[in-house]
Amino acid sequence: MMDERAVLHRYKSTSHAGVSCALMVMGWFAYQYYGQGVFRKDLLIIGAATAVIKVASLVWYRWRD
């Protein structure tokens, strides 16, 4: 049986993983765009979608809590 600390740690680790993944994708996009001169629409869409989902879930949980 899991207690609330385990659930909170699981939530925080998943949240940190999502943010770090979004930062890596946007960093790779910036490197490709500014360093190589290649506009990668796929990386921009993935990074933007991750950021929008993260902010939307943050607003949803703040609003519902």
PQR file of N, CA, C, O and H, with PARSE charges and radii, in Angstrom:
ATOM      1  N   MET A   1       0.842  -1.179   0.000 -0.4000 1.5000
ATOM      2  CA  MET A   1       0.000   0.000   0.000 -0.0000 2.0000
ATOM      3  C   MET A   1       0.886   1.241   0.000  0.5500 1.7000
ATOM      4  O   MET A   1       1.846   1.339   0.765 -0.5500 1.4000
ATOM      5  N   MET A   2       0.547   2.182  -0.869 -0.4000 1.5000
ATOM      6  CA  MET A   2       1.336   3.401  -0.982 -0.0000 2.0000
ATOM      7  C   MET A   2       0.757   4.488  -0.074  0.5500 1.7000
ATOM      8  O   MET A   2      -0.460   4.635   0.039 -0.5500 1.4000
ATOM      9  H   MET A   2      -0.232   2.103  -1.490  0.4000 1.0000
ATOM     10  N   ASP A   3       1.639   5.239   0.563 -0.4000 1.5000
ATOM     11  CA  ASP A   3       1.161   6.361   1.353 -0.0000 2.0000
ATOM     12  C   ASP A   3       1.277   7.652   0.545  0.5500 1.7000
ATOM     13  O   ASP A   3       1.726   7.641  -0.601 -0.5500 1.4000
ATOM     14  H   ASP A   3       2.628   5.120   0.471  0.4000 1.0000
ATOM     15  N   GLU A   4       0.869   8.753   1.151 -0.4000 1.5000
ATOM     16  CA  GLU A   4       0.838  10.015   0.407 -0.0000 2.0000
ATOM     17  C   GLU A   4       2.223  10.521   0.026  0.5500 1.7000
ATOM     18  O   GLU A   4       2.357  11.246  -0.960 -0.5500 1.4000
ATOM     19  H   GLU A   4       0.505   8.762   2.082  0.4000 1.0000
ATOM     20  N   ARG A   5       3.256  10.158   0.784 -0.4000 1.5000
ATOM     21  CA  ARG A   5       4.614  10.588   0.429 -0.0000 2.0000
ATOM     22  C   ARG A   5       5.065   9.936  -0.867  0.5500 1.7000
ATOM     23  O   ARG A   5       5.689  10.591  -1.702 -0.5500 1.4000
ATOM     24  H   ARG A   5       3.147   9.569   1.585  0.4000 1.0000
ATOM     25  N   ALA A   6       4.766   8.674  -1.047 -0.4000 1.5000
ATOM     26  CA  ALA A   6       5.152   7.976  -2.271 -0.0000 2.0000
ATOM     27  C   ALA A   6       4.416   8.557  -3.473  0.5500 1.7000
ATOM     28  O   ALA A   6       5.000   8.710  -4.546 -0.5500 1.4000
ATOM     29  H   ALA A   6       4.259   8.141  -0.369  0.4000 1.0000
ATOM     30  N   VAL A   7       3.160   8.874  -3.301 -0.4000 1.5000
ATOM     31  CA  VAL A   7       2.384   9.468  -4.389 -0.0000 2.0000
ATOM     32  C   VAL A   7       2.936  10.853  -4.729  0.5500 1.7000
ATOM     33  O   VAL A   7       3.052  11.198  -5.905 -0.5500 1.4000
ATOM     34  H   VAL A   7       2.685   8.749  -2.429  0.4000 1.0000
ATOM     35  N   LEU A   8       3.276  11.643  -3.721 -0.4000 1.5000
ATOM     36  CA  LEU A   8       3.826  12.969  -3.950 -0.0000 2.0000
ATOM     37  C   LEU A   8       5.184  12.897  -4.644  0.5500 1.7000
ATOM     38  O   LEU A   8       5.461  13.683  -5.549 -0.5500 1.4000
ATOM     39  H   LEU A   8       3.182  11.363  -2.765  0.4000 1.0000
ATOM     40  N   HIS A   9       6.030  11.959  -4.223 -0.4000 1.5000
ATOM     41  CA  HIS A   9       7.334  11.795  -4.872 -0.0000 2.0000
ATOM     42  C   HIS A   9       7.168  11.348  -6.318  0.5500 1.7000
ATOM     43  O   HIS A   9       7.901  11.795  -7.201 -0.5500 1.4000
ATOM     44  H   HIS A   9       5.805  11.321  -3.487  0.4000 1.0000
ATOM     45  N   ARG A  10       6.216  10.477  -6.553 -0.4000 1.5000
ATOM     46  CA  ARG A  10       5.950  10.020  -7.921 -0.0000 2.0000
ATOM     47  C   ARG A  10       5.458  11.173  -8.792  0.5500 1.7000
ATOM     48  O   ARG A  10       5.873  11.310  -9.943 -0.5500 1.4000
ATOM     49  H   ARG A  10       5.621  10.114  -5.836  0.4000 1.0000
ATOM     50  N   TYR A  11       4.576  11.999  -8.240 -0.4000 1.5000
ATOM     51  CA  TYR A  11       4.066  13.162  -8.959 -0.0000 2.0000
ATOM     52  C   TYR A  11       5.189  14.144  -9.274  0.5500 1.7000
ATOM     53  O   TYR A  11       5.295  14.624 -10.402 -0.5500 1.4000
ATOM     54  H   TYR A  11       4.240  11.888  -7.305  0.4000 1.0000
ATOM     55  N   LYS A  12       6.025  14.443  -8.284 -0.4000 1.5000
ATOM     56  CA  LYS A  12       7.115  15.400  -8.493 -0.0000 2.0000
ATOM     57  C   LYS A  12       8.126  14.889  -9.509  0.5500 1.7000
ATOM     58  O   LYS A  12       8.586  15.657 -10.355 -0.5500 1.4000
ATOM     59  H   LYS A  12       5.939  14.052  -7.368  0.4000 1.0000
ATOM     60  N   SER A  13       8.479  13.621  -9.444 -0.4000 1.5000
ATOM     61  CA  SER A  13       9.459  13.086 -10.382 -0.0000 2.0000
ATOM     62  C   SER A  13       8.914  13.092 -11.809  0.5500 1.7000
ATOM     63  O   SER A  13       9.647  13.376 -12.756 -0.5500 1.4000
ATOM     64  H   SER A  13       8.106  12.998  -8.756  0.4000 1.0000
ATOM     65  N   THR A  14       7.633  12.780 -11.961 -0.4000 1.5000
ATOM     66  CA  THR A  14       7.023  12.825 -13.281 -0.0000 2.0000
ATOM     67  C   THR A  14       6.960  14.254 -13.805  0.5500 1.7000
ATOM     68  O   THR A  14       7.180  14.496 -14.992 -0.5500 1.4000
ATOM     69  H   THR A  14       7.036  12.549 -11.192  0.4000 1.0000
ATOM     70  N   SER A  15       6.661  15.193 -12.924 -0.4000 1.5000
ATOM     71  CA  SER A  15       6.609  16.595 -13.321 -0.0000 2.0000
ATOM     72  C   SER A  15       7.985  17.096 -13.745  0.5500 1.7000
ATOM     73  O   SER A  15       8.109  17.775 -14.764 -0.5500 1.4000
ATOM     74  H   SER A  15       6.481  14.996 -11.960  0.4000 1.0000
ATOM     75  N   HIS A  16       9.016  16.770 -12.977 -0.4000 1.5000
ATOM     76  CA  HIS A  16      10.377  17.177 -13.333 -0.0000 2.0000
ATOM     77  C   HIS A  16      10.824  16.525 -14.641  0.5500 1.7000
ATOM     78  O   HIS A  16      11.517  17.152 -15.442 -0.5500 1.4000
ATOM     79  H   HIS A  16       8.916  16.218 -12.149  0.4000 1.0000
ATOM     80  N   ALA A  17      10.439  15.304 -14.852 -0.4000 1.5000
ATOM     81  CA  ALA A  17      10.802  14.621 -16.098 -0.0000 2.0000
ATOM     82  C   ALA A  17      10.144  15.291 -17.297  0.5500 1.7000
ATOM     83  O   ALA A  17      10.777  15.452 -18.340 -0.5500 1.4000
ATOM     84  H   ALA A  17       9.876  14.795 -14.202  0.4000 1.0000
ATOM     85  N   GLY A  18       8.894  15.679 -17.161 -0.4000 1.5000
ATOM     86  CA  GLY A  18       8.205  16.353 -18.257 -0.0000 2.0000
ATOM     87  C   GLY A  18       8.811  17.705 -18.580  0.5500 1.7000
ATOM     88  O   GLY A  18       8.973  18.051 -19.751 -0.5500 1.4000
ATOM     89  H   GLY A  18       8.380  15.548 -16.313  0.4000 1.0000
ATOM     90  N   VAL A  19       9.145  18.471 -17.557 -0.4000 1.5000
ATOM     91  CA  VAL A  19       9.749  19.784 -17.778 -0.0000 2.0000
ATOM     92  C   VAL A  19      11.130  19.638 -18.399  0.5500 1.7000
ATOM     93  O   VAL A  19      11.466  20.370 -19.330 -0.5500 1.4000
ATOM     94  H   VAL A  19       9.013  18.190 -16.606  0.4000 1.0000
ATOM     95  N   SER A  20      11.933  18.711 -17.905 -0.4000 1.5000
ATOM     96  CA  SER A  20      13.270  18.539 -18.462 -0.0000 2.0000
ATOM     97  C   SER A  20      13.208  18.033 -19.904  0.5500 1.7000
ATOM     98  O   SER A  20      14.047  18.410 -20.722 -0.5500 1.4000
ATOM     99  H   SER A  20      11.660  18.116 -17.148  0.4000 1.0000
ATOM    100  N   CYS A  21      12.252  17.205 -20.220 -0.4000 1.5000
ATOM    101  CA  CYS A  21      12.082  16.739 -21.600 -0.0000 2.0000
ATOM    102  C   CYS A  21      11.701  17.904 -22.514  0.5500 1.7000
ATOM    103  O   CYS A  21      12.228  18.019 -23.620 -0.5500 1.4000
ATOM    104  H   CYS A  21      11.571  16.899 -19.555  0.4000 1.0000
ATOM    105  N   ALA A  22      10.797  18.759 -22.064 -0.4000 1.5000
ATOM    106  CA  ALA A  22      10.411  19.927 -22.861 -0.0000 2.0000
ATOM    107  C   ALA A  22      11.598  20.858 -23.062  0.5500 1.7000
ATOM    108  O   ALA A  22      11.788  21.388 -24.156 -0.5500 1.4000
ATOM    109  H   ALA A  22      10.369  18.665 -21.165  0.4000 1.0000
ATOM    110  N   LEU A  23      12.393  21.061 -22.026 -0.4000 1.5000
ATOM    111  CA  LEU A  23      13.575  21.921 -22.159 -0.0000 2.0000
ATOM    112  C   LEU A  23      14.592  21.328 -23.132  0.5500 1.7000
ATOM    113  O   LEU A  23      15.206  22.059 -23.909 -0.5500 1.4000
ATOM    114  H   LEU A  23      12.239  20.630 -21.137  0.4000 1.0000
ATOM    115  N   MET A  24      14.772  20.016 -23.092 -0.4000 1.5000
ATOM    116  CA  MET A  24      15.702  19.388 -24.030 -0.0000 2.0000
ATOM    117  C   MET A  24      15.219  19.515 -25.471  0.5500 1.7000
ATOM    118  O   MET A  24      16.013  19.794 -26.369 -0.5500 1.4000
ATOM    119  H   MET A  24      14.273  19.423 -22.461  0.4000 1.0000
ATOM    120  N   VAL A  25      13.924  19.312 -25.696 -0.4000 1.5000
ATOM    121  CA  VAL A  25      13.390  19.418 -27.056 -0.0000 2.0000
ATOM    122  C   VAL A  25      13.519  20.849 -27.568  0.5500 1.7000
ATOM    123  O   VAL A  25      13.923  21.070 -28.709 -0.5500 1.4000
ATOM    124  H   VAL A  25      13.279  19.085 -24.966  0.4000 1.0000
ATOM    125  N   MET A  26      13.176  21.822 -26.721 -0.4000 1.5000
ATOM    126  CA  MET A  26      13.288  23.214 -27.148 -0.0000 2.0000
ATOM    127  C   MET A  26      14.757  23.629 -27.305  0.5500 1.7000
ATOM    128  O   MET A  26      15.075  24.445 -28.171 -0.5500 1.4000
ATOM    129  H   MET A  26      12.847  21.643 -25.793  0.4000 1.0000
ATOM    130  N   GLY A  27      15.640  23.084 -26.490 -0.4000 1.5000
ATOM    131  CA  GLY A  27      17.065  23.343 -26.657 -0.0000 2.0000
ATOM    132  C   GLY A  27      17.584  22.773 -27.963  0.5500 1.7000
ATOM    133  O   GLY A  27      18.377  23.415 -28.651 -0.5500 1.4000
ATOM    134  H   GLY A  27      15.381  22.421 -25.787  0.4000 1.0000
ATOM    135  N   TRP A  28      17.147  21.584 -28.306 -0.4000 1.5000
ATOM    136  CA  TRP A  28      17.549  20.977 -29.580 -0.0000 2.0000
ATOM    137  C   TRP A  28      16.998  21.774 -30.760  0.5500 1.7000
ATOM    138  O   TRP A  28      17.674  21.958 -31.772 -0.5500 1.4000
ATOM    139  H   TRP A  28      16.502  21.062 -27.748  0.4000 1.0000
ATOM    140  N   PHE A  29      15.742  22.250 -30.609 -0.4000 1.5000
ATOM    141  CA  PHE A  29      15.169  23.099 -31.648 -0.0000 2.0000
ATOM    142  C   PHE A  29      15.987  24.377 -31.816  0.5500 1.7000
ATOM    143  O   PHE A  29      16.283  24.780 -32.941 -0.5500 1.4000
ATOM    144  H   PHE A  29      15.193  22.100 -29.786  0.4000 1.0000
ATOM    145  N   ALA A  30      16.353  25.015 -30.705 -0.4000 1.5000
ATOM    146  CA  ALA A  30      17.130  26.254 -30.766 -0.0000 2.0000
ATOM    147  C   ALA A  30      18.499  25.997 -31.391  0.5500 1.7000
ATOM    148  O   ALA A  30      18.981  26.812 -32.178 -0.5500 1.4000
ATOM    149  H   ALA A  30      16.112  24.687 -29.792  0.4000 1.0000
ATOM    150  N   TYR A  31      19.123  24.883 -31.051 -0.4000 1.5000
ATOM    151  CA  TYR A  31      20.413  24.548 -31.651 -0.0000 2.0000
ATOM    152  C   TYR A  31      20.281  24.353 -33.164  0.5500 1.7000
ATOM    153  O   TYR A  31      21.097  24.858 -33.935 -0.5500 1.4000
ATOM    154  H   TYR A  31      18.732  24.221 -30.411  0.4000 1.0000
ATOM    155  N   GLN A  32      19.264  23.629 -33.573 -0.4000 1.5000
ATOM    156  CA  GLN A  32      19.048  23.394 -35.001 -0.0000 2.0000
ATOM    157  C   GLN A  32      18.751  24.704 -35.732  0.5500 1.7000
ATOM    158  O   GLN A  32      19.240  24.924 -36.840 -0.5500 1.4000
ATOM    159  H   GLN A  32      18.601  23.219 -32.947  0.4000 1.0000
ATOM    160  N   TYR A  33      17.949  25.570 -35.110 -0.4000 1.5000
ATOM    161  CA  TYR A  33      17.537  26.801 -35.773 -0.0000 2.0000
ATOM    162  C   TYR A  33      18.660  27.842 -35.801  0.5500 1.7000
ATOM    163  O   TYR A  33      18.994  28.380 -36.856 -0.5500 1.4000
ATOM    164  H   TYR A  33      17.552  25.391 -34.210  0.4000 1.0000
ATOM    165  N   TYR A  34      19.228  28.115 -34.641 -0.4000 1.5000
ATOM    166  CA  TYR A  34      20.245  29.169 -34.569 -0.0000 2.0000
ATOM    167  C   TYR A  34      21.639  28.681 -34.958  0.5500 1.7000
ATOM    168  O   TYR A  34      22.404  29.424 -35.573 -0.5500 1.4000
ATOM    169  H   TYR A  34      18.956  27.679 -33.784  0.4000 1.0000
ATOM    170  N   GLY A  35      21.967  27.464 -34.613 -0.4000 1.5000
ATOM    171  CA  GLY A  35      23.298  26.949 -34.904 -0.0000 2.0000
ATOM    172  C   GLY A  35      23.458  26.404 -36.302  0.5500 1.7000
ATOM    173  O   GLY A  35      24.482  26.630 -36.948 -0.5500 1.4000
ATOM    174  H   GLY A  35      21.346  26.860 -34.114  0.4000 1.0000
ATOM    175  N   GLN A  36      22.452  25.686 -36.779 -0.4000 1.5000
ATOM    176  CA  GLN A  36      22.547  25.032 -38.081 -0.0000 2.0000
ATOM    177  C   GLN A  36      21.742  25.731 -39.174  0.5500 1.7000
ATOM    178  O   GLN A  36      21.949  25.468 -40.358 -0.5500 1.4000
ATOM    179  H   GLN A  36      21.621  25.502 -36.254  0.4000 1.0000
ATOM    180  N   GLY A  37      20.823  26.623 -38.785 -0.4000 1.5000
ATOM    181  CA  GLY A  37      19.991  27.311 -39.764 -0.0000 2.0000
ATOM    182  C   GLY A  37      18.873  26.459 -40.318  0.5500 1.7000
ATOM    183  O   GLY A  37      18.368  26.734 -41.406 -0.5500 1.4000
ATOM    184  H   GLY A  37      20.654  26.837 -37.823  0.4000 1.0000
ATOM    185  N   VAL A  38      18.473  25.417 -39.583 -0.4000 1.5000
ATOM    186  CA  VAL A  38      17.419  24.501 -40.031 -0.0000 2.0000
ATOM    187  C   VAL A  38      16.201  24.689 -39.127  0.5500 1.7000
ATOM    188  O   VAL A  38      16.298  24.560 -37.906 -0.5500 1.4000
ATOM    189  H   VAL A  38      18.884  25.193 -38.699  0.4000 1.0000
ATOM    190  N   PHE A  39      15.056  24.995 -39.739 -0.4000 1.5000
ATOM    191  CA  PHE A  39      13.817  25.147 -38.981 -0.0000 2.0000
ATOM    192  C   PHE A  39      13.135  23.791 -38.874  0.5500 1.7000
ATOM    193  O   PHE A  39      12.635  23.259 -39.865 -0.5500 1.4000
ATOM    194  H   PHE A  39      14.978  25.099 -40.730  0.4000 1.0000
ATOM    195  N   ARG A  40      13.118  23.231 -37.661 -0.4000 1.5000
ATOM    196  CA  ARG A  40      12.508  21.917 -37.430 -0.0000 2.0000
ATOM    197  C   ARG A  40      11.131  22.112 -36.811  0.5500 1.7000
ATOM    198  O   ARG A  40      11.004  22.302 -35.601 -0.5500 1.4000
ATOM    199  H   ARG A  40      13.525  23.663 -36.856  0.4000 1.0000
ATOM    200  N   LYS A  41      10.106  22.063 -37.646 -0.4000 1.5000
ATOM    201  CA  LYS A  41       8.740  22.273 -37.186 -0.0000 2.0000
ATOM    202  C   LYS A  41       8.296  21.172 -36.228  0.5500 1.7000
ATOM    203  O   LYS A  41       7.513  21.430 -35.313 -0.5500 1.4000
ATOM    204  H   LYS A  41      10.208  21.908 -38.628  0.4000 1.0000
ATOM    205  N   ASP A  42       8.783  19.952 -36.424 -0.4000 1.5000
ATOM    206  CA  ASP A  42       8.375  18.848 -35.556 -0.0000 2.0000
ATOM    207  C   ASP A  42       8.849  19.067 -34.117  0.5500 1.7000
ATOM    208  O   ASP A  42       8.105  18.807 -33.172 -0.5500 1.4000
ATOM    209  H   ASP A  42       9.419  19.742 -37.167  0.4000 1.0000
ATOM    210  N   LEU A  43      10.079  19.542 -33.952 -0.4000 1.5000
ATOM    211  CA  LEU A  43      10.578  19.808 -32.599 -0.0000 2.0000
ATOM    212  C   LEU A  43       9.841  20.970 -31.947  0.5500 1.7000
ATOM    213  O   LEU A  43       9.563  20.942 -30.748 -0.5500 1.4000
ATOM    214  H   LEU A  43      10.683  19.753 -34.720  0.4000 1.0000
ATOM    215  N   LEU A  44       9.527  21.984 -32.733 -0.4000 1.5000
ATOM    216  CA  LEU A  44       8.786  23.129 -32.207 -0.0000 2.0000
ATOM    217  C   LEU A  44       7.392  22.707 -31.754  0.5500 1.7000
ATOM    218  O   LEU A  44       6.928  23.145 -30.701 -0.5500 1.4000
ATOM    219  H   LEU A  44       9.753  22.007 -33.707  0.4000 1.0000
ATOM    220  N   ILE A  45       6.726  21.873 -32.526 -0.4000 1.5000
ATOM    221  CA  ILE A  45       5.379  21.421 -32.163 -0.0000 2.0000
ATOM    222  C   ILE A  45       5.410  20.576 -30.898  0.5500 1.7000
ATOM    223  O   ILE A  45       4.561  20.746 -30.022 -0.5500 1.4000
ATOM    224  H   ILE A  45       7.103  21.518 -33.382  0.4000 1.0000
ATOM    225  N   ILE A  46       6.371  19.671 -30.790 -0.4000 1.5000
ATOM    226  CA  ILE A  46       6.469  18.822 -29.597 -0.0000 2.0000
ATOM    227  C   ILE A  46       6.771  19.660 -28.361  0.5500 1.7000
ATOM    228  O   ILE A  46       6.148  19.467 -27.317 -0.5500 1.4000
ATOM    229  H   ILE A  46       7.060  19.533 -31.501  0.4000 1.0000
ATOM    230  N   GLY A  47       7.715  20.585 -28.467 -0.4000 1.5000
ATOM    231  CA  GLY A  47       8.056  21.442 -27.334 -0.0000 2.0000
ATOM    232  C   GLY A  47       6.913  22.340 -26.920  0.5500 1.7000
ATOM    233  O   GLY A  47       6.643  22.496 -25.729 -0.5500 1.4000
ATOM    234  H   GLY A  47       8.221  20.742 -29.316  0.4000 1.0000
ATOM    235  N   ALA A  48       6.237  22.934 -27.891 -0.4000 1.5000
ATOM    236  CA  ALA A  48       5.108  23.807 -27.581 -0.0000 2.0000
ATOM    237  C   ALA A  48       3.945  23.014 -26.976  0.5500 1.7000
ATOM    238  O   ALA A  48       3.310  23.477 -26.029 -0.5500 1.4000
ATOM    239  H   ALA A  48       6.456  22.808 -28.859  0.4000 1.0000
ATOM    240  N   ALA A  49       3.667  21.846 -27.507 -0.4000 1.5000
ATOM    241  CA  ALA A  49       2.576  21.024 -26.966 -0.0000 2.0000
ATOM    242  C   ALA A  49       2.874  20.596 -25.535  0.5500 1.7000
ATOM    243  O   ALA A  49       1.980  20.601 -24.688 -0.5500 1.4000
ATOM    244  H   ALA A  49       4.183  21.470 -28.277  0.4000 1.0000
ATOM    245  N   THR A  50       4.108  20.228 -25.262 -0.4000 1.5000
ATOM    246  CA  THR A  50       4.485  19.847 -23.902 -0.0000 2.0000
ATOM    247  C   THR A  50       4.323  21.020 -22.945  0.5500 1.7000
ATOM    248  O   THR A  50       3.816  20.849 -21.836 -0.5500 1.4000
ATOM    249  H   THR A  50       4.834  20.223 -25.950  0.4000 1.0000
ATOM    250  N   ALA A  51       4.746  22.201 -23.361 -0.4000 1.5000
ATOM    251  CA  ALA A  51       4.612  23.383 -22.511 -0.0000 2.0000
ATOM    252  C   ALA A  51       3.151  23.743 -22.280  0.5500 1.7000
ATOM    253  O   ALA A  51       2.768  24.078 -21.159 -0.5500 1.4000
ATOM    254  H   ALA A  51       5.157  22.339 -24.262  0.4000 1.0000
ATOM    255  N   VAL A  52       2.339  23.679 -23.314 -0.4000 1.5000
ATOM    256  CA  VAL A  52       0.916  24.007 -23.175 -0.0000 2.0000
ATOM    257  C   VAL A  52       0.220  23.011 -22.260  0.5500 1.7000
ATOM    258  O   VAL A  52      -0.585  23.409 -21.419 -0.5500 1.4000
ATOM    259  H   VAL A  52       2.650  23.407 -24.224  0.4000 1.0000
ATOM    260  N   ILE A  53       0.510  21.744 -22.405 -0.4000 1.5000
ATOM    261  CA  ILE A  53      -0.104  20.721 -21.551 -0.0000 2.0000
ATOM    262  C   ILE A  53       0.321  20.908 -20.100  0.5500 1.7000
ATOM    263  O   ILE A  53      -0.501  20.768 -19.194 -0.5500 1.4000
ATOM    264  H   ILE A  53       1.165  21.420 -23.088  0.4000 1.0000
ATOM    265  N   LYS A  54       1.588  21.222 -19.868 -0.4000 1.5000
ATOM    266  CA  LYS A  54       2.085  21.427 -18.510 -0.0000 2.0000
ATOM    267  C   LYS A  54       1.396  22.619 -17.855  0.5500 1.7000
ATOM    268  O   LYS A  54       0.943  22.525 -16.714 -0.5500 1.4000
ATOM    269  H   LYS A  54       2.256  21.336 -20.603  0.4000 1.0000
ATOM    270  N   VAL A  55       1.314  23.735 -18.567 -0.4000 1.5000
ATOM    271  CA  VAL A  55       0.677  24.927 -18.009 -0.0000 2.0000
ATOM    272  C   VAL A  55      -0.822  24.714 -17.833  0.5500 1.7000
ATOM    273  O   VAL A  55      -1.389  25.145 -16.829 -0.5500 1.4000
ATOM    274  H   VAL A  55       1.681  23.811 -19.494  0.4000 1.0000
ATOM    275  N   ALA A  56      -1.469  24.062 -18.785 -0.4000 1.5000
ATOM    276  CA  ALA A  56      -2.905  23.803 -18.675 -0.0000 2.0000
ATOM    277  C   ALA A  56      -3.219  22.893 -17.490  0.5500 1.7000
ATOM    278  O   ALA A  56      -4.198  23.119 -16.778 -0.5500 1.4000
ATOM    279  H   ALA A  56      -1.008  23.712 -19.601  0.4000 1.0000
ATOM    280  N   SER A  57      -2.406  21.879 -17.277 -0.4000 1.5000
ATOM    281  CA  SER A  57      -2.649  21.003 -16.128 -0.0000 2.0000
ATOM    282  C   SER A  57      -2.380  21.730 -14.820  0.5500 1.7000
ATOM    283  O   SER A  57      -3.079  21.502 -13.833 -0.5500 1.4000
ATOM    284  H   SER A  57      -1.612  21.695 -17.855  0.4000 1.0000
ATOM    285  N   LEU A  58      -1.372  22.607 -14.796 -0.4000 1.5000
ATOM    286  CA  LEU A  58      -1.108  23.395 -13.599 -0.0000 2.0000
ATOM    287  C   LEU A  58      -2.295  24.289 -13.270  0.5500 1.7000
ATOM    288  O   LEU A  58      -2.719  24.361 -12.116 -0.5500 1.4000
ATOM    289  H   LEU A  58      -0.804  22.792 -15.598  0.4000 1.0000
ATOM    290  N   VAL A  59      -2.834  24.970 -14.277 -0.4000 1.5000
ATOM    291  CA  VAL A  59      -4.000  25.834 -14.065 -0.0000 2.0000
ATOM    292  C   VAL A  59      -5.200  25.005 -13.651  0.5500 1.7000
ATOM    293  O   VAL A  59      -5.941  25.404 -12.753 -0.5500 1.4000
ATOM    294  H   VAL A  59      -2.490  24.911 -15.214  0.4000 1.0000
ATOM    295  N   TRP A  60      -5.407  23.873 -14.278 -0.4000 1.5000
ATOM    296  CA  TRP A  60      -6.555  23.009 -13.941 -0.0000 2.0000
ATOM    297  C   TRP A  60      -6.501  22.549 -12.496  0.5500 1.7000
ATOM    298  O   TRP A  60      -7.499  22.636 -11.780 -0.5500 1.4000
ATOM    299  H   TRP A  60      -4.805  23.549 -15.008  0.4000 1.0000
ATOM    300  N   TYR A  61      -5.353  22.062 -12.060 -0.4000 1.5000
ATOM    301  CA  TYR A  61      -5.252  21.568 -10.688 -0.0000 2.0000
ATOM    302  C   TYR A  61      -5.311  22.695  -9.663  0.5500 1.7000
ATOM    303  O   TYR A  61      -5.834  22.498  -8.566 -0.5500 1.4000
ATOM    304  H   TYR A  61      -4.543  21.992 -12.642  0.4000 1.0000
ATOM    305  N   ARG A  62      -4.784  23.875  -9.997 -0.4000 1.5000
ATOM    306  CA  ARG A  62      -4.909  25.021  -9.082 -0.0000 2.0000
ATOM    307  C   ARG A  62      -6.356  25.466  -8.973  0.5500 1.7000
ATOM    308  O   ARG A  62      -6.824  25.833  -7.895 -0.5500 1.4000
ATOM    309  H   ARG A  62      -4.359  24.036 -10.888  0.4000 1.0000
ATOM    310  N   TRP A  63      -7.057  25.430 -10.092 -0.4000 1.5000
ATOM    311  CA  TRP A  63      -8.436  25.846 -10.111 -0.0000 2.0000
ATOM    312  C   TRP A  63      -9.341  24.855  -9.380  0.5500 1.7000
ATOM    313  O   TRP A  63     -10.286  25.252  -8.698 -0.5500 1.4000
ATOM    314  H   TRP A  63      -6.677  25.131 -10.967  0.4000 1.0000
ATOM    315  N   ARG A  64      -9.044  23.570  -9.526 -0.4000 1.5000
ATOM    316  CA  ARG A  64      -9.881  22.518  -8.933 -0.0000 2.0000
ATOM    317  C   ARG A  64      -9.561  22.257  -7.465  0.5500 1.7000
ATOM    318  O   ARG A  64     -10.363  21.636  -6.766 -0.5500 1.4000
ATOM    319  H   ARG A  64      -8.276  23.247 -10.080  0.4000 1.0000
ATOM    320  N   ASP A  65      -8.418  22.712  -6.986 -0.4000 1.5000
ATOM    321  CA  ASP A  65      -7.992  22.398  -5.618 -0.0000 2.0000
ATOM    322  C   ASP A  65      -8.617  23.305  -4.601  0.5500 1.7000
ATOM    323  O   ASP A  65      -8.356  23.166  -3.406 -0.5500 1.4000
ATOM    324  H   ASP A  65      -7.767  23.216  -7.553  0.4000 1.0000
TER
END
